[in-house]
Amino acid sequence: MRNRRVLFAGAFFLVLTFCATLAASATDEVATFPEGYTQDRYLKDKEKAEDGDARAQFIMGYLHHRQVVPFVTPDIPTAFSWYQKSALQGHIQASQILGAMYQKGEGADVDLQAAKRYFQYAADRGMPEAACALGLLYTEGQGVPRDDELAVFWLKRADKQNFSPAAMTLGVMCAGGRGVAKDMTVAFAWFVRSAELGNAEGMYQVAGMYRTGNGVAQDIGISIRWLEEALKVTSRISMRAINDLAWTLATCPDERYRDSKRAMELGGLLLDALSQRTPSHLDTVAAVYAVNGLFKQAIDIQEEAIQALAVSGEANLEAPLRERLELYKQGKIWIDP
């Protein structure tokens, strides 16, 4: 089976998970934006904010942080100022977002110790996004001494509130033996929990583990179902999930799981994403064309994949790509060993 780069270890997924933490920072207070939020309401909230209302100050920060309504222009320094005023009055969500802004250097210079303080304040008051962010700071030693035990403590606290990135990160830690004993079975359980909470990255990891039989008995059918579930959630791993699913459906050695029609649909999505025409994606599309009997197209795409290796720097992939190219020239499909 071609190596599909199922990644568990360290910083790569920890960074991705932290990005998910930041993306999840919207709160119930702003859940109605932009629908139903009028300019008249904005003016009233602005007046309250200027009079010192912490909730209104948070809303002003949110409205200036990103484009959520047409009548407020995003302005990061203004957003930071409003969040800061709100946080200084004890607003929990403002504290969490301010911590993230200090960590990224958004609206202020990077200040990891300030980020830690604001995350700590919000985490102590029960905000799972902040608890997860704090756990990741301890995992990476950012603004605090690295402490895997504290990282696990805060991540588990976030997980108790069903915050899926925390479960995802705990799975990564178990898979890499970081802060806990390395145990792929336990890692699998954390990934499943994250997946069942709707986390697309968790679904992708579960699919990969079922595909390879790592931490769980191999089951290609279940792997396919989890990849299909991952595609129902728009996320940064969507293209990887499309790629893996198309490859499996086109090249699986077990004919029961091959589906040339569905693979063709997915291959079209890969080609439509012009910025994603990587050697791996093109290799997948060529395999999809071949299983559908379109060998001329398969040859053309496979040759493009080989040429793309010079740009990607993945010279180690040239031999297997050329091996598949020769098969397509003979009118044969590629079946994963």
DOZAKOL-569581 format. One record per residue (C-alpha): residue in one letter; x, y, z. Coordinates in steps of 0.2 Angstrom, whole numbers, padded with zeros to 4 digits, always signed. Layout:
BEGIN
{'A',{X,Y,Z}} ...
***
This chain:
BEGIN
{'M',{+0000,+0000,+0000}} {'R',{+0007,+0017,-0005}} {'N',{+0012,+0027,+0010}} {'R',{-0002,+0040,+0013}} {'R',{+0008,+0050,+0026}} {'V',{-0003,+0046,+0041}} {'L',{+0006,+0058,+0053}} {'F',{+0005,+0057,+0072}} {'A',{+0021,+0064,+0079}} {'G',{+0024,+0080,+0087}} {'A',{+0023,+0098,+0081}} {'F',{+0014,+0096,+0064}} {'F',{-0003,+0090,+0071}} {'L',{-0001,+0100,+0087}} {'V',{+0001,+0116,+0077}} {'L',{-0014,+0111,+0067}} {'T',{-0024,+0107,+0082}} {'F',{-0020,+0124,+0090}} {'C',{-0026,+0132,+0074}} {'A',{-0042,+0123,+0076}} {'T',{-0043,+0130,+0094}} {'L',{-0042,+0147,+0088}} {'A',{-0055,+0144,+0074}} {'A',{-0067,+0138,+0088}} {'S',{-0066,+0154,+0098}} {'A',{-0083,+0161,+0092}} {'T',{-0095,+0161,+0106}} {'D',{-0114,+0160,+0109}} {'E',{-0114,+0179,+0112}} {'V',{-0109,+0181,+0093}} {'A',{-0118,+0166,+0086}} {'T',{-0131,+0176,+0077}} {'F',{-0118,+0186,+0067}} {'P',{-0120,+0191,+0054}} {'E',{-0138,+0186,+0052}} {'G',{-0150,+0198,+0060}} {'Y',{-0137,+0210,+0067}} {'T',{-0142,+0227,+0061}} {'Q',{-0132,+0243,+0060}} {'D',{-0144,+0251,+0073}} {'R',{-0140,+0237,+0085}} {'Y',{-0121,+0240,+0081}} {'L',{-0123,+0258,+0086}} {'K',{-0132,+0254,+0102}} {'D',{-0118,+0241,+0106}} {'K',{-0105,+0253,+0102}} {'E',{-0112,+0266,+0114}} {'K',{-0113,+0252,+0128}} {'A',{-0095,+0248,+0124}} {'E',{-0089,+0266,+0126}} {'D',{-0099,+0267,+0142}} {'G',{-0089,+0252,+0149}} {'D',{-0100,+0237,+0146}} {'A',{-0088,+0222,+0145}} {'R',{-0100,+0211,+0134}} {'A',{-0102,+0225,+0121}} {'Q',{-0084,+0228,+0121}} {'F',{-0081,+0210,+0117}} {'I',{-0094,+0212,+0103}} {'M',{-0085,+0227,+0096}} {'G',{-0068,+0217,+0096}} {'Y',{-0076,+0203,+0087}} {'L',{-0084,+0214,+0074}} {'H',{-0068,+0223,+0070}} {'H',{-0058,+0206,+0071}} {'R',{-0065,+0199,+0055}} {'Q',{-0078,+0204,+0041}} {'V',{-0094,+0198,+0049}} {'V',{-0106,+0212,+0044}} {'P',{-0104,+0224,+0029}} {'F',{-0105,+0240,+0039}} {'V',{-0090,+0237,+0050}} {'T',{-0072,+0237,+0042}} {'P',{-0060,+0224,+0050}} {'D',{-0046,+0233,+0059}} {'I',{-0035,+0222,+0070}} {'P',{-0028,+0236,+0082}} {'T',{-0046,+0241,+0085}} {'A',{-0051,+0224,+0088}} {'F',{-0036,+0221,+0100}} {'S',{-0040,+0237,+0110}} {'W',{-0059,+0232,+0112}} {'Y',{-0054,+0214,+0117}} {'Q',{-0042,+0221,+0130}} {'K',{-0054,+0232,+0138}} {'S',{-0067,+0218,+0139}} {'A',{-0054,+0206,+0146}} {'L',{-0048,+0218,+0159}} {'Q',{-0066,+0218,+0166}} {'G',{-0065,+0199,+0167}} {'H',{-0074,+0194,+0151}} {'I',{-0069,+0176,+0148}} {'Q',{-0070,+0174,+0129}} {'A',{-0061,+0191,+0127}} {'S',{-0047,+0184,+0137}} {'Q',{-0046,+0168,+0127}} {'I',{-0045,+0178,+0110}} {'L',{-0033,+0190,+0117}} {'G',{-0021,+0176,+0122}} {'A',{-0022,+0170,+0105}} {'M',{-0018,+0187,+0098}} {'Y',{-0003,+0189,+0109}} {'Q',{+0003,+0172,+0104}} {'K',{+0002,+0176,+0085}} {'G',{+0008,+0194,+0087}} {'E',{-0009,+0200,+0080}} {'G',{-0013,+0217,+0085}} {'A',{+0002,+0217,+0097}} {'D',{+0020,+0211,+0097}} {'V',{+0021,+0192,+0101}} {'D',{+0021,+0190,+0120}} {'L',{+0020,+0172,+0125}} {'Q',{+0019,+0175,+0144}} {'A',{+0004,+0187,+0141}} {'A',{-0004,+0174,+0130}} {'K',{-0002,+0161,+0145}} {'R',{-0009,+0173,+0157}} {'Y',{-0025,+0176,+0147}} {'F',{-0027,+0158,+0143}} {'Q',{-0024,+0154,+0161}} {'Y',{-0038,+0166,+0166}} {'A',{-0051,+0159,+0154}} {'A',{-0046,+0141,+0157}} {'D',{-0048,+0143,+0176}} {'R',{-0065,+0149,+0173}} {'G',{-0070,+0134,+0163}} {'M',{-0067,+0139,+0144}} {'P',{-0062,+0123,+0135}} {'E',{-0054,+0133,+0120}} {'A',{-0042,+0141,+0133}} {'A',{-0039,+0125,+0142}} {'C',{-0034,+0117,+0126}} {'A',{-0023,+0132,+0121}} {'L',{-0015,+0132,+0138}} {'G',{-0011,+0113,+0136}} {'L',{-0003,+0116,+0120}} {'L',{+0008,+0130,+0127}} {'Y',{+0015,+0117,+0140}} {'T',{+0017,+0104,+0126}} {'E',{+0028,+0116,+0116}} {'G',{+0036,+0125,+0130}} {'Q',{+0029,+0142,+0124}} {'G',{+0029,+0156,+0137}} {'V',{+0031,+0142,+0150}} {'P',{+0043,+0128,+0154}} {'R',{+0038,+0113,+0144}} {'D',{+0028,+0102,+0156}} {'D',{+0019,+0087,+0147}} {'E',{+0010,+0082,+0163}} {'L',{+0002,+0099,+0164}} {'A',{-0001,+0098,+0146}} {'V',{-0011,+0082,+0148}} {'F',{-0020,+0089,+0163}} {'W',{-0027,+0105,+0153}} {'L',{-0031,+0095,+0138}} {'K',{-0041,+0082,+0148}} {'R',{-0050,+0096,+0156}} {'A',{-0054,+0103,+0139}} {'D',{-0059,+0086,+0133}} {'K',{-0072,+0084,+0147}} {'Q',{-0081,+0098,+0139}} {'N',{-0082,+0089,+0123}} {'F',{-0069,+0101,+0114}} {'S',{-0063,+0089,+0100}} {'P',{-0046,+0097,+0096}} {'A',{-0041,+0092,+0114}} {'A',{-0045,+0074,+0111}} {'M',{-0036,+0075,+0094}} {'T',{-0020,+0082,+0103}} {'L',{-0021,+0069,+0116}} {'G',{-0021,+0056,+0102}} {'V',{-0006,+0063,+0095}} {'M',{+0003,+0063,+0111}} {'C',{-0001,+0045,+0114}} {'A',{+0004,+0040,+0097}} {'G',{+0021,+0049,+0099}} {'G',{+0024,+0044,+0118}} {'R',{+0024,+0062,+0123}} {'G',{+0019,+0066,+0141}} {'V',{+0011,+0048,+0141}} {'A',{+0016,+0031,+0137}} {'K',{+0016,+0027,+0119}} {'D',{+0001,+0017,+0115}} {'M',{-0007,+0016,+0098}} {'T',{-0023,+0008,+0105}} {'V',{-0026,+0022,+0117}} {'A',{-0021,+0035,+0103}} {'F',{-0034,+0027,+0092}} {'A',{-0047,+0029,+0106}} {'W',{-0043,+0047,+0107}} {'F',{-0044,+0050,+0088}} {'V',{-0061,+0041,+0088}} {'R',{-0067,+0052,+0102}} {'S',{-0062,+0067,+0092}} {'A',{-0070,+0060,+0077}} {'E',{-0086,+0057,+0085}} {'L',{-0086,+0075,+0091}} {'G',{-0086,+0080,+0073}} {'N',{-0067,+0084,+0071}} {'A',{-0062,+0080,+0053}} {'E',{-0044,+0078,+0057}} {'G',{-0049,+0065,+0070}} {'M',{-0059,+0056,+0056}} {'Y',{-0044,+0057,+0045}} {'Q',{-0033,+0049,+0058}} {'V',{-0046,+0035,+0062}} {'A',{-0048,+0031,+0043}} {'G',{-0029,+0030,+0042}} {'M',{-0027,+0018,+0057}} {'Y',{-0041,+0007,+0050}} {'R',{-0032,+0007,+0033}} {'T',{-0016,+0002,+0040}} {'G',{-0021,-0009,+0055}} {'N',{-0012,+0002,+0067}} {'G',{-0019,+0002,+0084}} {'V',{-0035,-0007,+0078}} {'A',{-0038,-0022,+0067}} {'Q',{-0037,-0017,+0048}} {'D',{-0054,-0014,+0040}} {'I',{-0054,-0005,+0023}} {'G',{-0073,-0003,+0023}} {'I',{-0073,+0006,+0039}} {'S',{-0058,+0017,+0033}} {'I',{-0068,+0022,+0018}} {'R',{-0083,+0026,+0028}} {'W',{-0073,+0038,+0040}} {'L',{-0065,+0046,+0025}} {'E',{-0082,+0050,+0018}} {'E',{-0087,+0057,+0035}} {'A',{-0072,+0068,+0035}} {'L',{-0077,+0075,+0018}} {'K',{-0094,+0081,+0025}} {'V',{-0084,+0093,+0036}} {'T',{-0075,+0108,+0028}} {'S',{-0057,+0108,+0035}} {'R',{-0039,+0110,+0030}} {'I',{-0037,+0091,+0028}} {'S',{-0051,+0090,+0015}} {'M',{-0040,+0088,+0000}} {'R',{-0029,+0075,+0009}} {'A',{-0045,+0065,+0013}} {'I',{-0051,+0067,-0005}} {'N',{-0034,+0061,-0011}} {'D',{-0034,+0046,+0001}} {'L',{-0051,+0041,-0003}} {'A',{-0049,+0042,-0022}} {'W',{-0033,+0032,-0021}} {'T',{-0041,+0018,-0010}} {'L',{-0057,+0017,-0021}} {'A',{-0046,+0016,-0037}} {'T',{-0032,+0004,-0032}} {'C',{-0038,-0006,-0017}} {'P',{-0033,-0024,-0019}} {'D',{-0050,-0030,-0013}} {'E',{-0062,-0028,-0027}} {'R',{-0076,-0026,-0015}} {'Y',{-0070,-0009,-0010}} {'R',{-0066,-0002,-0028}} {'D',{-0078,+0011,-0034}} {'S',{-0072,+0018,-0051}} {'K',{-0086,+0030,-0052}} {'R',{-0084,+0038,-0035}} {'A',{-0066,+0038,-0038}} {'M',{-0068,+0048,-0054}} {'E',{-0079,+0061,-0045}} {'L',{-0065,+0063,-0032}} {'G',{-0052,+0064,-0045}} {'G',{-0061,+0078,-0053}} {'L',{-0061,+0088,-0037}} {'L',{-0042,+0085,-0036}} {'L',{-0040,+0092,-0053}} {'D',{-0051,+0107,-0050}} {'A',{-0040,+0112,-0035}} {'L',{-0026,+0120,-0046}} {'S',{-0015,+0124,-0032}} {'Q',{-0016,+0106,-0026}} {'R',{-0008,+0098,-0041}} {'T',{+0005,+0090,-0031}} {'P',{+0014,+0074,-0037}} {'S',{+0004,+0064,-0025}} {'H',{-0013,+0071,-0031}} {'L',{-0008,+0069,-0049}} {'D',{-0003,+0051,-0046}} {'T',{-0020,+0048,-0038}} {'V',{-0029,+0056,-0053}} {'A',{-0019,+0045,-0065}} {'A',{-0024,+0029,-0055}} {'V',{-0042,+0035,-0056}} {'Y',{-0041,+0038,-0075}} {'A',{-0033,+0021,-0077}} {'V',{-0046,+0011,-0067}} {'N',{-0060,+0020,-0078}} {'G',{-0051,+0014,-0094}} {'L',{-0045,+0031,-0099}} {'F',{-0027,+0026,-0101}} {'K',{-0022,+0041,-0112}} {'Q',{-0027,+0053,-0099}} {'A',{-0019,+0042,-0086}} {'I',{-0002,+0043,-0095}} {'D',{-0003,+0062,-0098}} {'I',{-0007,+0065,-0079}} {'Q',{+0006,+0053,-0073}} {'E',{+0019,+0061,-0084}} {'E',{+0014,+0078,-0076}} {'A',{+0016,+0070,-0059}} {'I',{+0034,+0065,-0063}} {'Q',{+0038,+0082,-0070}} {'A',{+0031,+0090,-0054}} {'L',{+0043,+0080,-0043}} {'A',{+0057,+0093,-0048}} {'V',{+0047,+0107,-0040}} {'S',{+0041,+0097,-0025}} {'G',{+0058,+0090,-0021}} {'E',{+0051,+0072,-0019}} {'A',{+0064,+0063,-0030}} {'N',{+0061,+0047,-0020}} {'L',{+0044,+0046,-0028}} {'E',{+0050,+0045,-0046}} {'A',{+0053,+0026,-0046}} {'P',{+0036,+0021,-0041}} {'L',{+0028,+0034,-0052}} {'R',{+0037,+0028,-0067}} {'E',{+0032,+0010,-0062}} {'R',{+0014,+0015,-0063}} {'L',{+0017,+0025,-0079}} {'E',{+0023,+0009,-0088}} {'L',{+0008,+0000,-0082}} {'Y',{-0004,+0013,-0090}} {'K',{+0006,+0012,-0106}} {'Q',{+0002,-0007,-0106}} {'G',{-0016,-0003,-0103}} {'K',{-0016,-0010,-0085}} {'I',{-0022,-0003,-0069}} {'W',{-0012,-0001,-0053}} {'I',{-0017,-0011,-0038}} {'D',{-0009,-0008,-0022}} {'P',{+0002,-0022,-0016}} 
***
